[in-house]
């Protein structure tokens, strides 16, 4: 192995001036097959294919003790921030130790990292994009022709029945009447906004006040990347945050001690409707378009068309 390249790469990683993907490229070029990071002994050990070894120190001060129990949730949050937010290695090290990581093996050719806790529990994290393809829980046609259209109807029913501005209005129902249908359709629309944000790769985690990037729920169906930075540029962003807060609070009770929300008056419901419009457009541009499909075609399939007779909807 080329110990000079290994040493410089290790120093740059500790200094936060080299990203993980760049470090992997340098280490592979130096002949490293895998390396072990020991947070207890504060050292990294690099292994080559001919059983040669190189050791470098982890020269950070004021690190926390390794937690007694491995928290996969905290660890994955730290990993995600490194992948999506440019988190420095010092900060990752601090968070990993607090999450209970006593050491980890990074297998460069195998493109995965195995994290170990103090009790022998472990978590395997694949390099971004390297995880073996999982058998999808549904086919592509089932996803785009059944699964998503069903949820689009749940997303848009409130708007379609109650917004006089909506071109797809097929009911012209008076606001808040009938009250049971009004409330049910409104609540499910709020939940579907959160569902589609999960599909697109953004979310509002429990207890948080700001949106965060996340992995899409069904990455194997190849949605176009949609990031918080993209969402923030849209004038409806503040309304989206309000709707997601409502989804977490009063509707799903993810935050059981905080069930109040901001979508109470008719003017607030108009903000919900503008978010529904936005999400519906994103479904077309970020989910159907990249797969050579049209949302409109899927919604015209027999089981997805909610129109009755001449397009009127009425209650007995």
C-alpha positions in Angstrom: 0.0 0.0 0.0 1.0 3.6 -0.5 1.3 4.8 3.1 2.0 8.4 2.0 -1.4 8.6 0.3 -3.1 6.9 3.2 -1.5 9.3 5.7 -2.5 12.4 3.7 -6.0 11.1 3.1 -6.5 10.4 6.8 -5.3 13.9 7.8 -7.6 15.5 5.2 -10.5 13.5 6.5 -9.9 14.5 10.1 -9.4 18.2 9.0 -12.8 18.1 7.2 -11.2 19.0 3.9 -12.0 15.7 2.0 -15.3 14.1 1.5 -16.0 10.4 2.1 -16.3 9.6 -1.7 -13.0 11.4 -2.4 -11.3 9.6 0.5 -12.6 6.2 -0.8 -11.1 7.0 -4.3 -7.7 7.9 -2.8 -7.6 4.9 -0.5 -8.5 2.5 -3.3 -5.7 4.0 -5.4 -3.4 3.5 -2.5 -4.2 -0.2 -2.4 -6.5 -0.2 0.6 -9.2 -3.0 0.6 -10.8 -2.0 3.9 -10.1 -0.1 7.1 -11.1 -0.2 10.7 -12.0 2.9 12.8 -11.5 2.3 16.5 -13.2 5.1 18.5 -12.0 3.5 21.8 -8.4 3.3 20.8 -8.7 6.4 18.7 -6.9 5.0 15.6 -7.6 3.9 12.1 -6.1 0.7 10.7 -5.9 0.2 6.9 -5.6 -3.2 5.3 -4.2 -4.1 1.9 -4.8 -7.1 -0.3 -1.3 -8.6 0.7 -2.1 -8.4 4.4 0.0 -5.2 4.8 -1.2 -2.7 7.5 -1.0 1.0 8.1 -2.2 2.8 11.3 -3.0 6.5 11.7 -4.3 8.2 14.9 -7.6 9.9 15.4 -6.3 13.1 16.9 -9.5 14.7 18.1 -9.8 16.0 21.7 -12.9 16.3 23.9 -14.7 13.4 22.4 -17.7 11.9 24.3 -17.7 8.4 25.8 -19.1 5.7 23.6 -22.7 5.2 24.6 -23.5 1.8 26.1 -26.3 1.0 23.6 -26.1 1.3 19.8 -28.9 3.6 18.5 -29.5 2.8 14.9 -31.8 5.8 14.6 -29.2 8.3 15.8 -26.5 6.7 13.7 -28.6 6.8 10.5 -29.4 10.5 11.2 -25.7 11.2 11.5 -24.9 9.3 8.3 -27.6 11.1 6.4 -26.3 14.5 7.5 -22.9 13.6 6.2 -24.3 12.5 2.9 -26.7 15.4 2.3 -25.5 18.3 4.4 -21.7 18.2 4.2 -21.2 17.4 7.8 -17.6 17.4 8.9 -15.9 14.2 10.1 -15.3 15.5 13.6 -19.0 16.1 14.0 -19.9 12.7 12.6 -17.4 11.1 15.0 -18.9 12.9 17.9 -22.5 11.9 17.0 -21.5 8.3 16.1 -19.9 7.8 19.5 -23.0 9.3 21.2 -25.0 6.8 19.2 -23.0 3.9 20.6 -20.6 3.2 17.8 -17.4 1.8 19.3 -15.8 1.0 15.9 -16.7 0.4 12.3 -15.2 -1.4 9.2 -15.4 0.4 5.9 -15.2 -2.2 3.1 -14.1 -0.3 0.0 -14.5 -3.0 -2.6 -17.7 -4.2 -0.9 -19.1 -0.7 -0.8 -20.5 -1.0 2.7 -19.7 0.0 6.3 -20.4 -2.2 9.3 -20.9 -0.3 12.5 -20.4 -2.1 15.8 -21.8 -1.4 19.3 -20.3 -2.2 22.6 -22.6 -5.2 23.1 -21.8 -6.7 19.6 -24.9 -5.3 17.9 -24.2 -4.0 14.5 -25.6 -2.0 11.6 -24.6 -2.3 7.9 -24.8 0.9 5.8 -24.2 0.7 2.0 -22.4 3.4 0.1 -24.9 5.7 -1.6 -26.4 3.9 -4.6 -24.5 0.6 -3.9 -27.2 -1.3 -2.1 -28.4 -4.4 -4.0 -31.7 -3.9 -5.6 -34.6 -5.1 -3.5 -37.5 -7.0 -5.0 -40.1 -4.3 -5.2 -43.2 -4.8 -3.1 -45.2 -4.0 -6.3 -44.5 -3.9 -10.0 -43.9 -0.6 -11.8 -47.4 -0.8 -13.5 -49.0 -1.5 -10.1 -47.2 1.5 -8.6 -48.0 4.0 -11.3 -51.4 2.8 -12.4 -52.9 1.8 -9.0 -50.9 2.6 -5.9 -50.1 6.3 -6.7 -53.5 7.2 -8.4 -55.4 5.9 -5.4 -53.5 8.2 -3.2 -53.7 11.1 -5.7 -57.5 10.8 -5.4 -57.2 10.9 -1.6 -54.9 14.0 -1.9 -57.2 15.9 -4.2 -60.7 15.0 -3.2 -61.0 17.9 -0.7 -59.8 20.4 -3.3 -62.0 18.9 -6.0 -65.2 19.0 -3.9 -64.8 22.2 -2.1 -62.6 24.7 -4.1 -64.7 26.8 -6.5 -61.4 27.8 -8.2 -60.5 24.3 -9.1 -60.9 23.4 -12.7 -61.5 19.8 -11.6 -64.3 20.8 -9.3 -67.0 18.0 -9.6 -69.2 18.7 -6.7 -69.5 22.4 -5.8 -70.2 21.4 -2.2 -70.7 24.3 0.3 -67.8 24.9 2.6 -67.9 22.6 5.6 -71.0 20.7 4.4 -71.7 17.9 4.9 -69.4 18.2 7.9 -68.3 14.6 8.2 -67.2 14.3 4.6 -65.6 17.8 4.7 -63.5 16.9 7.7 -62.6 13.4 6.6 -61.5 14.6 3.1 -59.5 17.5 4.6 -57.7 15.3 7.0 -56.8 12.6 4.4 -55.6 15.4 2.1 -53.2 16.6 4.8 -51.9 13.1 5.4 -51.4 12.5 1.6 -49.3 15.7 1.4 -47.0 14.1 3.9 -47.1 10.7 2.1 -46.1 12.3 -1.2 -43.3 14.3 0.5 -42.0 11.0 1.7 -42.1 9.6 -1.8 -40.3 12.6 -3.1 -37.6 12.7 -0.4 -38.4 15.5 2.0 -40.1 15.4 5.4 -40.8 17.0 8.7 -39.4 14.7 11.4 -41.0 14.2 14.8 -40.3 17.1 17.1 -38.6 19.2 14.4 -39.7 22.6 13.0 -37.8 22.5 9.7 -38.0 20.3 6.7 -35.2 17.8 6.1 -34.0 15.8 3.1 -34.5 12.1 3.3 -34.3 9.0 1.1 -37.4 8.6 -1.1 -39.8 5.8 0.1 -39.6 3.9 -3.2 -36.2 4.8 -4.8 -36.4 1.9 -7.2 -39.1 3.7 -9.1 -36.6 6.4 -9.8 -38.2 9.7 -8.7 -36.5 12.9 -9.8 -34.5 14.3 -6.8 -36.5 16.9 -4.9 -34.7 18.6 -2.0 -35.6 21.1 0.7 -33.4 23.6 -1.2 -35.8 23.2 -4.2 -38.9 23.5 -2.1 -37.7 26.7 -0.3 -37.7 28.6 -3.7 -41.4 28.1 -4.1 -43.7 30.8 -2.7 -45.9 28.0 -1.2 -43.1 26.7 1.0 -44.4 28.2 4.2 -47.9 26.7 3.5 -46.3 23.3 2.9 -44.6 23.5 6.3 -47.9 24.4 8.0 -49.6 21.4 6.3 -46.9 19.0 7.4 -47.1 20.3 10.9 -50.8 19.7 10.9 -50.2 16.2 9.5 -47.8 15.4 12.4 -50.0 17.0 15.1 -53.8 16.9 14.9 -54.2 14.4 12.1 -51.7 11.6 12.8 -50.8 12.6 16.4 -47.1 11.9 15.8 -46.5 14.6 18.4 -49.2 13.5 20.9 -48.6 16.4 23.3 -49.1 19.0 20.6 -52.3 18.4 18.7 -53.1 22.0 17.8 -52.5 23.2 14.3 -52.9 26.2 12.0 -55.5 25.0 9.4 -58.7 26.0 11.1 -60.4 28.7 9.1 -61.5 28.8 5.4 -58.6 31.0 4.5 -56.2 28.4 6.0 -57.9 25.7 4.0 -57.1 27.8 0.9 -53.4 27.4 1.8 -53.9 23.7 2.0 -55.5 23.7 -1.5 -52.5 25.6 -3.0 -50.2 22.9 -1.5 -52.4 20.2 -3.0 -52.0 21.9 -6.4 -48.2 22.0 -5.9 -47.9 18.4 -4.8 -50.0 17.2 -7.7 -47.7 19.0 -10.1 -44.6 17.5 -8.4 -46.1 14.0 -8.8 -46.3 14.6 -12.5 -42.8 16.2 -12.9 -40.8 14.2 -10.4 -42.5 10.8 -10.4 -44.3 10.2 -13.7 -42.3 12.3 -16.1 -38.9 10.7 -15.3 -40.4 7.3 -16.0 -41.9 8.3 -19.4 -45.4 8.3 -18.0 -48.2 10.8 -17.6 -50.2 11.2 -14.4 -53.3 12.2 -16.5 -53.3 8.9 -18.3 -53.2 6.9 -15.1 -56.0 9.0 -13.5 -58.2 8.2 -16.5 -58.0 4.5 -15.9 -61.4 3.1 -14.9 -60.6 2.4 -11.2 -59.0 5.8 -10.8 -61.7 8.0 -12.3 -63.9 9.4 -9.5 -66.3 11.2 -11.7 -69.9 10.0 -11.6 -72.3 10.3 -14.5 -71.9 13.8 -16.0 -69.2 14.7 -13.5 -71.5 15.6 -10.6 -71.1 14.3 -7.1 -74.0 14.4 -4.7 -75.2 13.1 -1.4 -78.6 11.4 -0.8 
